[in-house]
Amino acid sequence: MTPQASRLLAHDNLHDAGLSRRFGNRFLLIGLAALAVGLGLGIADGDELRHFFHAYLVGYAFVLSVALGGMFFVLIQHLTNAHWSVTVRRLAEFTIVSLPWVGVLGLPLLYPLFTDAGLEEHGGLLWPWIQPLGEDAALVTKKVGWLNPGFFAVRMLGYFAVWGFMGTYFVRKSLQQDLTDSYEPTLKAKKWSALGMIVFALSLTAAAFDLLMSLDPAWFSTIFGVYFFSGSLIAIFSWLILTALFMQRTGRLQHAITVDHYHDLGKFLFAFVFFWGYIAFSQYMLIWYANIPEETLWFAHRQTEAWMPVSWLLVVGHFIIPFAALLSRHTKRRVMVLGFWAAYMLVMHWVDLYWLVMPALDSQALHFGLCDVATSVGIVGLYVAGLCRIAGDRPLIPVNDPLLAECLAFKNV
Amino acid sequence: MTADARLYGVLAEFDNVDDLVDAAKQVREAGYTRFDAHTPFPVHGLDDAMGVRPTILPWIVLAAGLVGLSSGFLMQWWMNDVDYSYAISGKPMFGLPGAVPVAYELTILLASFGAFVGMLALNNLPKWFHPLFRVERFSRATSDRFYLVIEGRDPNFGPRTSDWLGGLGCTALEAVPMPDEPEGLPRPLKGLAWVMTSLALLPVAMIANARFSESSTPQIHLVGNMDFQEKYKAQQTSQLFADGRAMRPDSAGTVARGELDISSPQVTGRNADGSYVAGFPVAVDAGLMARGRERFDIYCATCHGLNGKGDSVVSRRALALQEQGKAAWTPPTDLTSQVVLDQPPGQIFETITLGKNNMPSYAQQLRPRDRWAIALYMEALQSAQAAPSEDE
């Protein structure tokens, strides 16, 4: 840390000092309680936990999108040698160092893979390709080489092995940098970020295909991975804004994070709101224009009956409203206003994932209820609890980063 | 003030950013309003120090973008749905998703035009002359020096301004005289601009003239070898052949592959005595019916309509054009009418093979088996259309 920087950050509480542990335990309790409520309601549904596991997948995809969004954020900052983001980068690093924990949270999803429940009626409890049924059976049967429980589980293991390794590697380098004056760790991280980005892009796409797209195994969309990615980026920028606000509200990082950092996070949130709209529309328009039955059915489910209002909610609430709201620089520079829109976007992102998953449960009707909310709250609670524990007492910013001084002096022109 | 009338302003030179920002702050706090800073690169925080008000450029960009968005949608709606509505594959005349890409690109285009032109206009650019260009040291404003100038027309500008500014940490101070020459474009350049603008309008004027006037001379063919290609078209004459025809008839005895039999009822639709075949000389089954329906929907329904009543989109549009006097149209025959009902399958087959009235021959597109299939499907269509509606 340069003398100037250390003077500026002298009273900034760069260490968590037990905060995370306190909150970690609180979130652990909330998470377990909410998940228990969700599971209880799921059992009460009497559908062999079909609803519960769909709800679980929604919450799980939400947590995964935050963590993978964090991975992209860290990689791209290294890749572009960005200096504006140094003081918020550690907050993103916390989200990815806990990727192995996200992998553990995914273990319950093994149950729908290997249970006999729902097999006769739906072709699988969650993913309906375990025993292909109905009109699509002939087509889906051709995909069993890829879509079968064993290989699926192996792939999941592979994803988390890769992500866990990458997350640990980049965060370890960042933490090593805290303790040394040599810039070796940062340079190493920058060097490997390029390869990491390629691995990230491919693994995220494959995981999105596996976890979410295969819910309708006859349907395919090559842009689906990018769609999930765009949502992940909305999630991570909202997440970073909210965690930065939380840190500052609890008396931390007062000088490390300035209104200009919020402004930039807001700019990216705005940009990715638009990116999401762009990608969502690109996916929709090509399918709409080509008008081929096997492609349109997926959208037909989502724009008829009960799902039509949800689709409109996404168009208006996930795109038009936040686009207009985040357009102005005044929104982005008023931190509490920005915080509101960040929280709003997290909710909308959850609705987006709900809209991706839930028509697989019932394409005609909406079964929205406490079970969905409680399950997601539970998973997020457990995720945050794990994140707090892993973050521990580590410094909240990369205190020795070579670009820290520039980051602290950063101003939007 | 009289002493300052011929003075553009006072220029102070700084050798580092911090001094410049400090000085700019003090100048603003002293109440000056007409002053400016010149730096080789954008300086963070200088706007704040100078008290520069936020630009209205974003609003210009937003307005231009919205104009692009709405004109993009309006243009496509007007073209596709109002001015030249034309049904393509039964798609809606105006579909919102399909119109988005053009509207989106127009939004981007006009927004960037708005940003570019608006930025120039707000900065009074392009600027052909500035009094500071006469100051020799000012050329370093683009390399390694920072400048602050208080203009003589500032209401607070007085005899002591110069000394006061000199005390703000600058490395040099210089009074900048008001130049004698008029500002603006040099005369030759101005003339050239007029000539170029007039020339640029010439093609527009010519096109407008051609659009709104009538001429008896033939049109100009810019690309002659595309308009007059060295090839024969159908039905043209040629000196090359003894019979004078450019189209060569098939050599005697030419038969399509697998259709050597050209005289049987199966390929002519007529019996040996010349009467039409009354039944179907091919095996009739569900497969033939399905085939007939498929071929009918592809080749016949465009004019005769999917229900065979001649009420197709093409026909409806042609009739509408005829009402406006833009076309002449003989409606396609109603295939469920008594005239057609009375025809034996052989006659239907022959009509498809040879064509009739406005209807061309479909022998090229449809193999004999397909023609029988269509004749079969038409029978089904006729009985379906004749059925009383209570049967539904």
Chai-1 contact restraints between the chains, C-beta under 6 A:
chainA,res_idxA,chainB,res_idxB,connection_type,confidence,min_distance_angstrom,max_distance_angstrom,comment,restraint_id
A,M285,B,P97,contact,1.0,0.0,6.0,A-B,restraint_1
A,W288,B,P97,contact,1.0,0.0,6.0,A-B,restraint_2
A,K411,B,H44,contact,1.0,0.0,6.0,A-B,restraint_3
A,K411,B,G45,contact,1.0,0.0,6.0,A-B,restraint_4
A,V413,B,P42,contact,1.0,0.0,6.0,A-B,restraint_5
